[in-house]
Amino acid sequence: MALGATCIFFSNMVWNMGVAPYITAQGMPLSAFSWLWTINGIIIFAGQPITSWIKRILQQNLSAQLVASAVAYALGFGFMLMYHGSYFAFIAGMIITTFGEMLISPTIPTFITEKTGENAPFYLGVVGAITAVGRLLGPLAMGYMYDHGGVQPTLLLASLVSLASVFLCLLHAYVQREKRVSATKAS
């Protein structure tokens, strides 16, 4: 779970290290980038009924929510990679990845707290430290990619790392399901 989240936080750095310089390099005003974050805030506020609906569909399964979050990030960054010539691709990418953000943000602490009980603060710290690696290495890698190839390789890297997150979250879901099956058989 922590490695999947690390990949998500790593790829999320594309907004500052790829999209921001690309938008300004295309001659768009800085406000075009600011509007993306305004859209993010609006979606977080107005999109709550949609994420509640998604959670109901996933039957409050935290592992499934992690997978759905990773898929949203991969789809959003993949869409931006394919259509980055249009500002609207960045708007669509922001909307899609914001739903991924809305799914992952409450899921990780909830999962850790449910599984570790009174030891939750320690494990929340461990997972927080592991995921910080993504926030640490993301700007370095994304900045390097942008400097040496522009936005396309940067978005490709974000998309591929997000796909790795999907795989890691699926692996996590499989392990959790096997634990539940084993516990049920033991009962």
C-alpha positions in Angstrom: 0.0 0.0 0.0 2.7 2.4 1.0 4.7 1.7 -2.2 1.5 2.3 -4.3 0.9 5.6 -2.6 4.6 6.5 -3.1 4.1 6.0 -6.8 1.0 8.2 -6.8 2.7 11.0 -4.9 5.8 10.7 -7.2 3.7 11.0 -10.4 1.6 13.8 -8.9 4.7 16.0 -9.0 4.2 16.3 -12.8 1.8 19.2 -12.1 4.6 21.4 -10.8 7.6 20.0 -12.7 6.0 19.4 -16.1 2.6 21.0 -16.5 3.4 24.4 -15.0 6.5 25.1 -17.2 4.8 23.6 -20.2 1.8 25.9 -19.9 4.0 29.0 -19.6 6.3 27.8 -22.4 3.2 27.6 -24.6 2.6 31.3 -24.0 -0.4 30.8 -21.8 -0.7 33.1 -18.8 0.2 31.9 -15.4 -3.4 32.2 -14.5 -4.1 29.1 -16.8 -2.1 27.0 -14.3 -3.8 28.6 -11.4 -7.2 27.8 -12.8 -6.2 24.1 -12.8 -5.9 24.3 -9.0 -9.1 26.3 -8.7 -10.8 23.4 -10.6 -9.1 21.0 -8.2 -10.7 22.8 -5.2 -14.1 23.0 -6.8 -14.0 19.3 -7.7 -13.0 18.4 -4.1 -16.0 20.4 -2.8 -18.6 19.6 -5.4 -17.4 16.0 -6.2 -18.2 14.6 -2.7 -21.5 13.0 -3.8 -19.6 11.3 -6.7 -16.9 9.9 -4.4 -19.6 8.8 -2.0 -21.3 7.0 -4.8 -18.0 5.4 -5.9 -17.4 4.2 -2.3 -20.9 2.7 -2.2 -20.2 0.8 -5.4 -16.9 -0.4 -4.0 -18.9 -1.5 -0.9 -16.6 0.5 1.4 -13.7 -1.9 0.5 -10.6 0.2 1.3 -8.3 -1.9 -1.0 -10.7 -1.4 -3.9 -10.7 2.4 -3.2 -6.9 2.4 -3.4 -7.0 0.6 -6.7 -9.7 3.0 -8.0 -7.5 5.9 -6.9 -4.5 4.6 -8.7 -6.6 3.9 -11.9 -7.9 7.5 -11.8 -4.3 8.9 -11.6 -3.2 6.6 -14.4 -6.1 7.6 -16.6 -5.7 11.3 -15.9 -2.0 11.4 -16.6 -2.5 9.1 -19.6 -5.1 11.4 -21.0 -2.9 14.4 -20.6 0.0 12.5 -22.3 -2.2 11.7 -25.3 -3.8 15.2 -25.7 -1.3 17.5 -24.1 -1.5 19.9 -27.1 -4.8 21.1 -25.7 -5.3 23.0 -22.5 -8.6 21.2 -22.1 -6.6 17.9 -21.7 -5.0 19.4 -18.6 -8.4 20.4 -17.3 -9.8 16.9 -17.9 -6.6 15.4 -16.4 -7.0 17.6 -13.3 -10.6 16.5 -12.9 -9.8 12.8 -13.2 -6.8 12.9 -10.9 -8.7 14.9 -8.3 -11.1 12.1 -8.0 -8.1 9.8 -7.4 -6.9 12.2 -4.8 -10.3 12.2 -3.1 -10.3 8.4 -2.9 -6.7 7.9 -1.6 -6.5 10.8 0.9 -8.9 9.3 3.5 -8.3 5.6 2.6 -4.7 5.2 3.7 -5.2 6.5 7.3 -8.5 4.7 7.6 -6.9 1.4 6.5 -3.9 1.7 8.7 -6.1 2.7 11.7 -8.4 -0.3 11.2 -5.6 -2.8 10.8 -3.2 -1.6 13.5 -5.5 -0.3 16.3 -3.5 1.4 19.1 -0.3 1.1 17.1 -1.8 3.3 14.3 0.3 6.4 15.1 3.5 4.5 14.6 2.4 2.9 11.3 0.9 6.1 10.0 4.3 7.6 10.5 6.0 4.7 8.8 3.7 4.9 5.8 4.0 8.7 5.8 7.8 8.4 5.7 7.7 5.9 2.8 5.3 8.0 0.8 7.4 11.1 1.3 10.0 9.4 -0.9 7.7 10.0 -3.8 7.4 13.6 -2.9 11.2 13.8 -2.6 12.2 12.0 -5.8 9.3 13.2 -7.9 10.5 16.8 -8.4 14.0 15.6 -9.2 13.0 13.1 -11.8 10.2 15.2 -13.3 12.4 18.3 -13.5 15.2 16.3 -15.1 12.8 14.7 -17.6 11.2 18.1 -18.5 14.6 19.8 -18.9 15.8 17.0 -21.2 12.7 16.3 -23.2 9.8 18.6 -22.4 6.3 17.7 -21.2 5.9 14.5 -23.2 8.5 12.3 -21.4 7.4 13.9 -18.1 3.8 12.9 -18.7 5.0 9.5 -19.9 6.9 9.0 -16.7 3.9 10.1 -14.6 1.6 7.7 -16.5 4.0 4.8 -16.2 4.6 5.3 -12.5 0.8 5.6 -12.0 0.4 2.3 -13.8 3.0 0.8 -11.4 0.8 2.1 -8.6 -2.2 0.3 -10.1 -0.2 -2.9 -10.0 1.0 -2.4 -6.4 -2.5 -1.5 -5.2 -3.9 -4.6 -7.0 -1.2 -6.7 -5.3 -2.1 -5.1 -1.9 -5.8 -5.9 -2.6 -4.9 -9.5 -3.4 -2.9 -9.9 -0.2 -5.7 -8.4 1.9 -8.2 -10.7 0.3 -6.1 -13.8 0.9 -5.8 -12.7 4.6 -9.5 -12.5 4.9 -10.0 -15.9 3.2 -7.4 -17.5 5.5 -9.1 -15.9 8.6 -12.5 -17.1 7.5 -11.2 -20.7 7.0 -9.5 -20.6 10.4 -12.8 -19.6 12.1 
